Amino acid sequence: MTSLLLLGLLPLIIAVLGWALWTPDLRRAVLLARYAGPHDAVFEIAGIRLWVRDQGDPSAPPIVMLHGFGASLQTWDRWCEALVSAHRILCFDLPGFGLTGPDPTGSYSDERSLLILAALLQHIGLERVDLVGHSLGGRYAWEFAAKFPHSVRRLVLVSPDGFAGNAPAFVLNAGPPAWAPLLRYTMPKILLWVDLAIAYGNPRRLRGAIVARYDDMLRAPGVRAALLARWSQIRVSDPRSTLATVSAPTLIVWGTRDRIVRPSQAQEFASAIPSSQIEWLAGVGHLPQEELPLQSVAIVAKFLRP
């Protein structure tokens, strides 16, 4: 009798669980109200509408910052506050993330990402910049510096991706798992909290406001589907021959407690890039710009001093 009762209630149980776990996209108007700032603009670049934040004196030395996988331009907020008095700073949501949203072409290859960055700099009229990239954005940064050496004055790589031997590169190369499409419909915030806590050297430094921002930006219209599309298109191979052609002076910033990309990768990058140096952040994880922003940006500011 109990089994029959449970069987009869099964559709109701499934419906309740589905309702509890359903995580729909947020309306763009809601996100604009929360995150749009006075220095933000939308630029039509290479067939996509890029959400760009351009702040500081237009005549000051320019810095371009590229965020990592699953993030948005707000990851750089504290660094921007510290650097903007002496620099012009350009941040943007990479295609498929944040308020830029999906790329209408459906392409998220490295080649497409570099083309968009080059087109953005040309559109704004920046011929030579300091380029900063974190994680996935770090890979785009060193690829761009290798392909367009005359466009990059100095290069800062924050826990960059690129070597096929590291865990995230292996996972990304393998493509999304079979369950990944469920992310389009459900994304429990507790799982996001756990994921971000792993990215911190000291999870106690993780604040609810940061988790809420990541949650909001991952629920921007179409972003989760775009994230899965990018994931399925990522291919990582041995980067040494490309890194050897990077001519810009390069600062490699790495947290000693990075559990996303192994800290041992720092020396591999330093060995491959001719003019490079490593700065370690003791006890810090994969997101130094958010976990210890003032300590980490001080190192970067010194390196990028005009």
C-alpha contacts under 8 A as a table, 3 or more apart, distances in Angstrom:
res1	aa1	res2	aa2	distance
1	M	4	L	5.12
1	M	5	L	6.17
2	T	5	L	5.01
2	T	6	L	6.20
3	S	6	L	5.11
3	S	7	L	6.08
4	L	7	L	4.98
4	L	8	G	6.11
5	L	8	G	5.08
5	L	9	L	6.22
6	L	9	L	4.98
6	L	10	L	6.00
7	L	10	L	5.09
8	G	11	P	7.10
9	L	12	L	5.30
9	L	13	I	6.18
10	L	13	I	4.99
10	L	14	I	6.10
11	P	14	I	5.13
11	P	15	A	6.07
12	L	15	A	5.00
12	L	16	V	6.13
13	I	16	V	5.16
13	I	17	L	6.17
14	I	17	L	5.15
14	I	18	G	6.00
15	A	18	G	5.05
15	A	19	W	6.12
16	V	19	W	5.10
16	V	20	A	6.12
17	L	20	A	5.02
17	L	21	L	6.06
18	G	21	L	5.28
18	G	22	W	5.76
19	W	22	W	5.29
21	L	186	T	5.55
21	L	187	M	7.28
21	L	188	P	6.54
22	W	185	Y	5.67
22	W	186	T	4.79
22	W	187	M	7.56
23	T	185	Y	5.53
23	T	186	T	4.54
23	T	187	M	5.84
23	T	188	P	7.41
23	T	219	R	7.98
24	P	184	R	7.85
24	P	185	Y	6.12
24	P	186	T	7.28
24	P	219	R	7.04
25	D	219	R	4.64
25	D	220	A	5.72
25	D	221	P	5.41
25	D	222	G	7.43
26	L	30	V	6.85
26	L	31	L	7.23
26	L	216	D	7.24
26	L	219	R	5.62
26	L	220	A	5.59
26	L	221	P	6.46
27	R	30	V	5.39
27	R	31	L	6.76
27	R	220	A	7.15
27	R	221	P	6.89
28	R	31	L	5.13
28	R	32	L	6.13
28	R	99	L	7.89
28	R	220	A	6.61
28	R	221	P	6.73
29	A	32	L	5.08
29	A	33	A	6.21
30	V	33	A	5.25
30	V	34	R	6.46
31	L	34	R	5.09
31	L	35	Y	5.91
31	L	36	A	7.56
31	L	99	L	7.93
31	L	216	D	7.26
31	L	217	M	7.83
31	L	220	A	7.36
32	L	35	Y	5.31
32	L	36	A	4.88
33	A	36	A	6.26
36	A	40	D	6.45
37	G	40	D	5.42
37	G	53	R	7.98
39	H	53	R	5.43
39	H	54	D	5.59
39	H	55	Q	5.80
40	D	51	W	7.09
40	D	52	V	5.58
40	D	53	R	4.35
40	D	54	D	6.48
41	A	51	W	6.04
41	A	52	V	5.36
41	A	53	R	6.42
41	A	54	D	7.91
42	V	49	R	6.05
42	V	50	L	5.44
42	V	51	W	4.79
42	V	52	V	6.00
43	F	49	R	5.51
43	F	50	L	5.25
43	F	51	W	6.80
43	F	52	V	7.19
44	E	47	G	6.46
44	E	48	I	5.66
44	E	49	R	4.62
44	E	50	L	6.38
45	I	48	I	5.36
45	I	49	R	6.23
45	I	50	L	6.65
45	I	116	I	6.62
45	I	119	A	6.40
45	I	120	L	6.22
45	I	123	H	7.73
46	A	115	L	7.82
46	A	116	I	6.07
46	A	119	A	6.70
47	G	104	P	7.36
47	G	105	T	7.78
48	I	95	P	7.84
48	I	103	D	5.98
48	I	104	P	6.61
49	R	100	T	6.23
50	L	92	F	6.96
50	L	93	D	6.85
50	L	94	L	7.56
50	L	95	P	7.20
50	L	99	L	7.90
50	L	100	T	4.93
51	W	92	F	5.60
51	W	93	D	5.72
51	W	99	L	5.83
51	W	100	T	4.83
52	V	90	L	7.13
52	V	91	C	5.89
52	V	92	F	4.24
52	V	93	D	6.75
53	R	73	L	7.93
53	R	89	I	7.91
53	R	90	L	5.75
53	R	91	C	5.17
53	R	92	F	5.91
54	D	88	R	7.30
54	D	89	I	5.85
54	D	90	L	4.60
54	D	91	C	6.61
55	Q	58	P	7.80
55	Q	84	V	7.09
55	Q	88	R	5.79
55	Q	89	I	5.41
55	Q	90	L	6.62
56	G	60	A	7.36
56	G	84	V	5.32
56	G	85	S	6.70
56	G	86	A	7.79
56	G	87	H	6.08
56	G	88	R	4.34
56	G	89	I	6.20
57	D	60	A	5.25
57	D	85	S	7.89
57	D	86	A	7.97
57	D	87	H	6.74
57	D	88	R	5.40
58	P	62	P	7.92
58	P	88	R	5.78
59	S	88	R	7.33
60	A	86	A	6.51
60	A	87	H	4.93
60	A	88	R	5.28
61	P	86	A	7.42
61	P	87	H	5.03
61	P	88	R	5.86
61	P	129	V	7.35
61	P	130	D	7.97
61	P	306	P	6.89
62	P	87	H	5.68
62	P	88	R	4.53
62	P	89	I	5.74
62	P	90	L	7.36
62	P	126	L	7.81
62	P	128	R	7.87
62	P	129	V	5.31
62	P	130	D	6.29
63	I	87	H	6.79
63	I	88	R	6.15
63	I	89	I	4.81
63	I	90	L	6.09
63	I	129	V	5.64
63	I	130	D	4.67
63	I	131	L	5.84
63	I	132	V	7.23
64	V	89	I	5.97
64	V	90	L	4.74
64	V	91	C	5.93
64	V	129	V	6.74
64	V	130	D	6.28
64	V	131	L	5.02
64	V	132	V	6.08
65	M	73	L	7.99
65	M	76	W	7.61
65	M	89	I	7.61
65	M	90	L	6.39
65	M	91	C	5.13
65	M	92	F	7.55
65	M	131	L	6.15
65	M	132	V	4.66
65	M	133	G	5.71
66	L	73	L	7.49
66	L	91	C	6.67
66	L	92	F	7.14
66	L	93	D	8.00
66	L	94	L	7.43
66	L	131	L	7.97
66	L	132	V	6.17
66	L	133	G	4.57
66	L	134	H	6.35
66	L	137	G	4.74
66	L	138	G	7.01
66	L	140	Y	7.89
66	L	141	A	7.32
67	H	71	A	6.15
67	H	72	S	6.05
67	H	73	L	6.13
67	H	75	T	6.91
67	H	76	W	7.76
67	H	93	D	7.51
67	H	94	L	7.39
67	H	133	G	6.15
67	H	134	H	5.40
67	H	135	S	7.34
67	H	136	L	7.21
67	H	137	G	5.03
67	H	138	G	7.76
68	G	71	A	5.52
68	G	72	S	7.53
68	G	133	G	7.57
68	G	134	H	5.28
68	G	135	S	4.96
68	G	136	L	4.63
68	G	137	G	4.85
68	G	138	G	7.37
69	F	135	S	7.12
69	F	136	L	5.59
69	F	137	G	7.46
70	G	97	F	6.71
70	G	214	Y	7.77
70	G	218	L	6.92
70	G	227	L	7.30
71	A	74	Q	7.97
71	A	75	T	6.81
71	A	97	F	6.97
71	A	98	G	7.33
71	A	214	Y	6.61
71	A	217	M	7.57
71	A	218	L	7.95
72	S	75	T	6.03
72	S	92	F	7.56
72	S	93	D	5.27
72	S	94	L	7.39
72	S	97	F	6.36
72	S	98	G	5.33
72	S	214	Y	7.86
72	S	217	M	7.07
73	L	76	W	6.05
73	L	77	D	7.61
73	L	91	C	5.70
73	L	92	F	5.38
73	L	93	D	5.30
73	L	98	G	7.76
74	Q	77	D	5.15
75	T	78	R	7.86
75	T	289	Q	6.92
75	T	290	E	6.48
76	W	79	W	5.31
76	W	80	C	6.01
76	W	91	C	7.91
76	W	289	Q	6.40
76	W	290	E	7.56
77	D	80	C	5.14
77	D	81	E	6.33
78	R	81	E	5.14
78	R	82	A	6.53
78	R	289	Q	7.18
78	R	290	E	7.39
78	R	293	P	6.02
78	R	294	L	7.48
79	W	82	A	5.20
79	W	83	L	6.18
79	W	289	Q	6.62
79	W	293	P	6.31
79	W	294	L	7.35
79	W	297	V	5.69
80	C	83	L	5.11
80	C	84	V	5.51
80	C	89	I	6.96
81	E	84	V	5.73
81	E	85	S	7.94
82	A	85	S	7.26
82	A	294	L	7.74
82	A	297	V	7.26
83	L	86	A	5.94
83	L	87	H	6.07
83	L	89	I	7.93
83	L	301	A	6.79
84	V	87	H	4.97
84	V	88	R	6.18
84	V	89	I	6.49
92	F	100	T	7.99
93	D	96	G	8.00
93	D	97	F	5.81
93	D	98	G	5.57
93	D	99	L	6.47
93	D	100	T	5.52
94	L	97	F	5.63
94	L	98	G	7.59
94	L	100	T	6.72
94	L	113	S	7.95
95	P	100	T	5.83
95	P	101	G	5.99
95	P	102	P	5.96
95	P	103	D	5.63
95	P	108	Y	7.48
95	P	113	S	7.69
96	G	100	T	6.64
96	G	101	G	4.63
96	G	102	P	4.20
96	G	103	D	5.99
96	G	108	Y	7.82
96	G	222	G	7.86
96	G	223	V	5.57
96	G	226	A	4.96
96	G	227	L	6.07
96	G	230	R	7.57
97	F	100	T	6.03
97	F	101	G	5.12
97	F	102	P	7.06
97	F	217	M	7.23
97	F	218	L	7.19
97	F	220	A	7.93
97	F	223	V	5.58
97	F	226	A	7.55
97	F	227	L	7.24
98	G	101	G	5.77
98	G	217	M	4.86
98	G	218	L	6.74
98	G	220	A	6.18
98	G	223	V	6.99
99	L	217	M	7.34
99	L	220	A	6.71
101	G	220	A	7.11
101	G	221	P	6.75
101	G	222	G	6.30
101	G	223	V	5.53
101	G	226	A	7.58
102	P	106	G	7.41
102	P	222	G	6.03
102	P	223	V	6.10
102	P	226	A	5.43
103	D	106	G	5.43
103	D	107	S	6.78
103	D	108	Y	7.59
103	D	226	A	7.67
106	G	226	A	7.87
106	G	229	A	7.55
107	S	112	R	6.75
107	S	230	R	7.56
107	S	233	Q	7.97
108	Y	112	R	6.17
108	Y	113	S	6.68
108	Y	229	A	7.34
108	Y	230	R	5.09
108	Y	233	Q	6.55
108	Y	234	I	7.81
109	S	112	R	5.20
109	S	113	S	6.36
109	S	230	R	7.32
109	S	233	Q	6.21
109	S	234	I	6.58
110	D	113	S	5.05
110	D	114	L	6.19
110	D	140	Y	6.94
110	D	234	I	7.76
111	E	114	L	5.27
111	E	115	L	6.17
112	R	115	L	5.10
112	R	116	I	6.27
113	S	116	I	5.20
113	S	117	L	6.32
113	S	140	Y	7.32
114	L	117	L	5.08
114	L	118	A	6.13
114	L	140	Y	6.75
114	L	143	E	7.78
114	L	144	F	6.16
115	L	118	A	5.18
115	L	119	A	6.08
116	I	119	A	5.03
116	I	120	L	6.06
117	L	120	L	5.09
117	L	121	L	6.34
118	A	121	L	5.31
118	A	122	Q	6.27
119	A	122	Q	5.07
119	A	123	H	6.01
120	L	123	H	4.99
120	L	124	I	6.24
121	L	124	I	5.25
121	L	125	G	5.87
121	L	126	L	5.08
121	L	127	E	6.94
122	Q	125	G	4.92
122	Q	126	L	6.14
122	Q	127	E	7.13
123	H	126	L	7.96
126	L	129	V	6.89
127	E	151	S	5.78
128	R	150	H	6.84
128	R	151	S	4.25
128	R	152	V	5.40
128	R	153	R	6.22
129	V	151	S	6.18
129	V	152	V	5.10
129	V	153	R	5.66
129	V	154	R	7.37
130	D	152	V	5.72
130	D	153	R	5.29
130	D	154	R	4.79
130	D	155	L	5.93
130	D	156	V	7.85
130	D	304	L	7.45
131	L	141	A	6.45
131	L	152	V	6.44
131	L	153	R	7.73
131	L	154	R	6.38
131	L	155	L	4.99
131	L	156	V	6.22
132	V	138	G	7.06
132	V	141	A	6.65
132	V	155	L	5.99
132	V	156	V	4.60
132	V	157	L	6.03
132	V	158	V	7.55
133	G	136	L	7.59
133	G	137	G	4.56
133	G	138	G	3.72
133	G	139	R	7.20
133	G	140	Y	7.22
133	G	141	A	5.40
133	G	156	V	6.41
133	G	157	L	5.29
133	G	158	V	6.06
133	G	160	P	7.14
134	H	137	G	4.84
134	H	138	G	4.33
134	H	139	R	7.77
134	H	157	L	6.12
134	H	158	V	4.56
134	H	159	S	5.97
134	H	160	P	5.55
135	S	138	G	4.80
135	S	139	R	6.58
135	S	157	L	7.91
135	S	158	V	6.41
135	S	159	S	5.27
135	S	160	P	3.98
135	S	161	D	4.93
136	L	139	R	5.19
136	L	140	Y	6.61
136	L	160	P	6.38
136	L	161	D	5.43
136	L	162	G	7.99
137	G	140	Y	5.03
137	G	141	A	6.07
137	G	160	P	7.25
137	G	161	D	7.95
138	G	141	A	4.88
138	G	142	W	6.38
138	G	157	L	5.30
138	G	158	V	6.37
138	G	159	S	7.20
138	G	160	P	4.36
138	G	161	D	6.21
139	R	142	W	5.45
139	R	143	E	6.11
139	R	160	P	5.69
139	R	161	D	5.22
139	R	162	G	5.65
140	Y	143	E	5.07
140	Y	144	F	5.92
141	A	144	F	5.14
141	A	145	A	6.15
141	A	155	L	7.52
141	A	157	L	7.43
142	W	145	A	4.92
142	W	146	A	6.11
142	W	155	L	7.51
142	W	157	L	7.64
142	W	243	L	7.04
142	W	246	V	7.15
143	E	146	A	5.16
143	E	147	K	6.17
143	E	242	T	7.31
143	E	243	L	7.68
144	F	147	K	5.07
144	F	148	F	5.71
144	F	149	P	7.68
145	A	148	F	5.29
145	A	149	P	5.07
145	A	151	S	7.28
145	A	152	V	5.85
145	A	155	L	7.51
145	A	246	V	5.90
145	A	247	S	7.65
145	A	248	A	7.14
146	A	149	P	5.61
146	A	242	T	6.46
146	A	243	L	6.81
146	A	245	T	5.58
146	A	246	V	4.62
146	A	247	S	7.35
148	F	151	S	5.51
148	F	152	V	7.14
149	P	152	V	5.71
149	P	246	V	6.90
149	P	247	S	6.49
149	P	248	A	7.04
150	H	153	R	7.46
152	V	155	L	6.89
152	V	248	A	6.42
153	R	248	A	5.84
153	R	249	P	7.47
154	R	248	A	5.20
154	R	249	P	5.24
154	R	250	T	6.08
154	R	304	L	7.10
155	L	248	A	6.16
155	L	249	P	6.22
155	L	250	T	4.65
155	L	251	L	6.30
156	V	250	T	5.70
156	V	251	L	4.76
156	V	252	I	6.02
156	V	253	V	7.42
156	V	300	V	7.54
157	L	160	P	5.61
157	L	250	T	7.39
157	L	251	L	6.20
157	L	252	I	4.89
157	L	253	V	6.14
158	V	252	I	6.07
158	V	253	V	4.79
158	V	254	W	6.10
159	S	252	I	7.42
159	S	253	V	6.27
159	S	254	W	5.23
159	S	255	G	7.56
159	S	261	V	6.72
159	S	263	P	7.85
159	S	266	A	7.58
159	S	286	H	6.43
160	P	261	V	7.82
161	D	169	A	7.15
161	D	261	V	7.22
162	G	169	A	7.15
162	G	236	V	6.44
162	G	237	S	7.47
162	G	238	D	7.57
162	G	239	P	6.37
163	F	166	N	6.06
163	F	169	A	6.92
163	F	236	V	6.94
163	F	237	S	6.70
163	F	238	D	5.88
163	F	239	P	6.36
163	F	265	Q	7.67
164	A	169	A	5.33
164	A	170	F	6.08
164	A	236	V	5.49
164	A	237	S	5.49
164	A	238	D	6.21
165	G	169	A	6.91
165	G	170	F	6.64
166	N	169	A	5.52
166	N	170	F	6.31
166	N	261	V	6.21
166	N	262	R	6.64
166	N	265	Q	7.81
167	A	170	F	5.15
167	A	171	V	6.23
167	A	260	I	7.29
167	A	261	V	6.76
167	A	262	R	7.93
168	P	171	V	4.99
168	P	172	L	5.94
168	P	260	I	6.68
168	P	261	V	6.72
169	A	172	L	5.06
169	A	173	N	5.93
169	A	236	V	6.40
170	F	173	N	5.16
170	F	174	A	6.29
171	V	174	A	5.17
171	V	175	G	6.72
172	L	175	G	5.26
172	L	176	P	7.24
172	L	231	W	5.95
172	L	232	S	7.40
172	L	234	I	6.25
172	L	235	R	7.40
173	N	231	W	7.96
173	N	232	S	7.69
173	N	234	I	5.99
173	N	235	R	5.27
173	N	236	V	6.39
174	A	232	S	7.91
175	G	231	W	5.87
175	G	232	S	4.62
175	G	233	Q	7.55
175	G	234	I	7.62
176	P	179	W	7.93
176	P	180	A	5.81
176	P	228	L	6.67
176	P	231	W	6.28
176	P	232	S	6.05
177	P	180	A	5.41
178	A	181	P	7.21
179	W	182	L	5.85
179	W	183	L	8.00
180	A	183	L	5.68
180	A	228	L	7.45
181	P	184	R	5.80
181	P	185	Y	7.93
181	P	225	A	7.82
181	P	228	L	7.47
182	L	185	Y	5.52
182	L	186	T	6.13
183	L	186	T	5.12
183	L	187	M	5.70
183	L	224	R	6.70
184	R	187	M	7.76
184	R	224	R	5.55
184	R	225	A	6.16
187	M	191	L	7.37
187	M	192	L	7.50
188	P	191	L	5.60
188	P	192	L	6.81
189	K	192	L	4.97
189	K	193	W	6.10
189	K	211	V	7.92
189	K	215	D	6.95
190	I	193	W	4.95
190	I	194	V	6.27
191	L	194	V	5.09
191	L	195	D	6.16
192	L	195	D	5.00
192	L	196	L	6.19
192	L	211	V	7.18
192	L	215	D	7.32
193	W	196	L	5.23
193	W	197	A	6.03
193	W	211	V	6.13
194	V	197	A	5.00
194	V	198	I	6.31
195	D	198	I	5.38
195	D	199	A	6.74
196	L	199	A	4.99
196	L	200	Y	6.68
196	L	206	L	7.72
196	L	211	V	7.48
197	A	200	Y	5.24
197	A	202	N	7.82
197	A	203	P	4.87
197	A	206	L	6.60
198	I	201	G	7.49
198	I	203	P	7.14
198	I	259	R	6.70
198	I	260	I	7.71
199	A	258	D	6.75
199	A	259	R	6.34
199	A	260	I	6.31
199	A	285	G	5.56
199	A	286	H	5.03
199	A	287	L	6.39
200	Y	203	P	5.24
200	Y	205	R	7.52
200	Y	206	L	7.20
200	Y	257	R	7.78
200	Y	258	D	7.34
200	Y	284	V	6.51
200	Y	285	G	4.37
200	Y	286	H	6.11
200	Y	287	L	6.43
200	Y	291	E	6.59
201	G	255	G	7.66
201	G	256	T	7.99
201	G	257	R	5.06
201	G	258	D	6.49
201	G	259	R	7.93
201	G	283	G	5.50
201	G	284	V	4.33
201	G	285	G	3.87
201	G	286	H	7.40
201	G	291	E	7.98
202	N	205	R	5.87
202	N	206	L	7.81
202	N	283	G	7.18
202	N	284	V	6.88
202	N	285	G	7.37
203	P	206	L	5.39
204	R	207	R	7.81
205	R	291	E	6.26
206	L	210	I	7.11
206	L	211	V	7.80
206	L	291	E	7.06
207	R	210	I	5.48
207	R	211	V	6.71
208	G	211	V	5.11
208	G	212	A	6.08
209	A	212	A	5.02
209	A	213	R	6.20
210	I	213	R	5.11
210	I	214	Y	6.34
211	V	214	Y	5.23
211	V	215	D	6.10
212	A	215	D	5.00
212	A	216	D	6.07
213	R	216	D	5.04
213	R	217	M	6.16
214	Y	217	M	5.24
214	Y	218	L	6.06
215	D	218	L	5.29
215	D	219	R	6.24
216	D	219	R	5.13
216	D	220	A	6.43
217	M	220	A	5.11
217	M	223	V	7.83
218	L	223	V	5.92
218	L	224	R	6.18
219	R	222	G	7.69
219	R	223	V	6.47
219	R	224	R	6.84
220	A	223	V	5.59
220	A	224	R	7.93
222	G	225	A	5.57
222	G	226	A	6.24
223	V	226	A	4.95
223	V	227	L	5.95
224	R	227	L	4.96
224	R	228	L	6.35
225	A	228	L	5.24
225	A	229	A	6.28
226	A	229	A	4.91
226	A	230	R	6.11
227	L	230	R	5.15
227	L	231	W	6.07
228	L	231	W	4.95
228	L	232	S	6.22
229	A	232	S	5.23
229	A	233	Q	6.43
230	R	233	Q	5.11
230	R	234	I	6.25
231	W	234	I	5.49
238	D	241	S	7.78
239	P	242	T	5.42
239	P	243	L	6.03
240	R	243	L	5.05
240	R	244	A	6.07
240	R	272	A	5.68
241	S	244	A	5.28
241	S	245	T	7.04
241	S	272	A	7.91
242	T	245	T	5.51
242	T	246	V	7.21
243	L	246	V	5.41
243	L	269	F	7.61
243	L	272	A	5.67
243	L	273	I	5.28
244	A	272	A	5.40
244	A	273	I	5.13
244	A	274	P	6.27
245	T	273	I	7.44
245	T	274	P	7.95
246	V	273	I	6.16
246	V	274	P	7.15
247	S	273	I	7.87
247	S	274	P	7.02
247	S	275	S	6.92
248	A	275	S	7.00
249	P	275	S	5.09
249	P	276	S	5.86
250	T	273	I	7.67
250	T	275	S	6.11
250	T	276	S	4.45
250	T	277	Q	6.45
251	L	276	S	5.78
251	L	277	Q	5.25
251	L	278	I	6.06
251	L	279	E	7.26
251	L	300	V	7.84
251	L	303	F	7.36
252	I	266	A	6.86
252	I	269	F	7.89
252	I	270	A	7.41
252	I	276	S	7.12
252	I	277	Q	5.99
252	I	278	I	4.67
252	I	279	E	6.13
253	V	266	A	7.98
253	V	278	I	5.99
253	V	279	E	5.00
253	V	280	W	6.08
253	V	281	L	7.43
254	W	258	D	7.47
254	W	263	P	6.49
254	W	266	A	6.88
254	W	278	I	7.54
254	W	279	E	6.53
254	W	280	W	5.22
254	W	281	L	6.07
254	W	285	G	7.95
254	W	286	H	7.53
254	W	288	P	7.89
255	G	258	D	5.38
255	G	263	P	6.91
255	G	280	W	5.80
255	G	281	L	4.57
255	G	282	A	6.07
255	G	283	G	6.49
255	G	284	V	4.45
255	G	285	G	4.98
255	G	286	H	6.32
255	G	288	P	6.86
256	T	263	P	5.99
256	T	280	W	6.50
256	T	281	L	6.01
256	T	282	A	5.27
256	T	283	G	5.55
256	T	284	V	5.87
256	T	285	G	6.69
257	R	263	P	7.44
257	R	282	A	7.36
257	R	283	G	5.30
257	R	284	V	5.28
257	R	285	G	4.69
257	R	286	H	7.55
258	D	261	V	6.07
258	D	262	R	6.12
258	D	263	P	6.18
258	D	284	V	6.68
258	D	285	G	3.95
258	D	286	H	4.69
259	R	262	R	6.22
259	R	285	G	6.61
259	R	286	H	6.81
260	I	286	H	6.21
261	V	265	Q	7.34
261	V	286	H	7.22
262	R	265	Q	5.70
263	P	266	A	5.65
264	S	267	Q	5.94
264	S	268	E	7.15
265	Q	268	E	5.04
265	Q	269	F	6.38
266	A	269	F	5.26
266	A	270	A	6.20
266	A	278	I	7.02
267	Q	270	A	4.88
267	Q	271	S	5.93
267	Q	278	I	7.71
268	E	271	S	5.15
268	E	272	A	6.24
269	F	272	A	5.15
269	F	273	I	6.07
270	A	273	I	5.39
270	A	274	P	7.50
270	A	276	S	5.59
270	A	277	Q	6.31
270	A	278	I	6.96
271	S	274	P	7.22
273	I	276	S	5.89
279	E	299	I	7.71
281	L	284	V	5.68
281	L	288	P	7.90
281	L	296	S	7.31
284	V	287	L	7.67
284	V	288	P	6.28
284	V	291	E	7.13
284	V	292	L	7.43
285	G	288	P	6.40
285	G	291	E	7.59
287	L	290	E	5.55
287	L	291	E	5.87
288	P	291	E	4.89
288	P	292	L	5.30
288	P	293	P	6.11
288	P	296	S	6.22
289	Q	292	L	6.13
289	Q	293	P	4.50
289	Q	294	L	8.00
289	Q	296	S	6.42
289	Q	297	V	7.12
290	E	293	P	5.34
292	L	295	Q	5.70
292	L	296	S	6.17
293	P	296	S	5.28
293	P	297	V	5.83
294	L	297	V	5.31
294	L	298	A	6.17
295	Q	298	A	5.50
295	Q	299	I	7.09
296	S	299	I	5.55
296	S	300	V	6.74
297	V	300	V	4.92
297	V	301	A	5.91
298	A	301	A	5.11
298	A	302	K	6.30
299	I	302	K	5.41
299	I	303	F	6.50
300	V	303	F	5.12
300	V	304	L	6.12
301	A	304	L	5.16
301	A	305	R	5.88
302	K	305	R	5.28
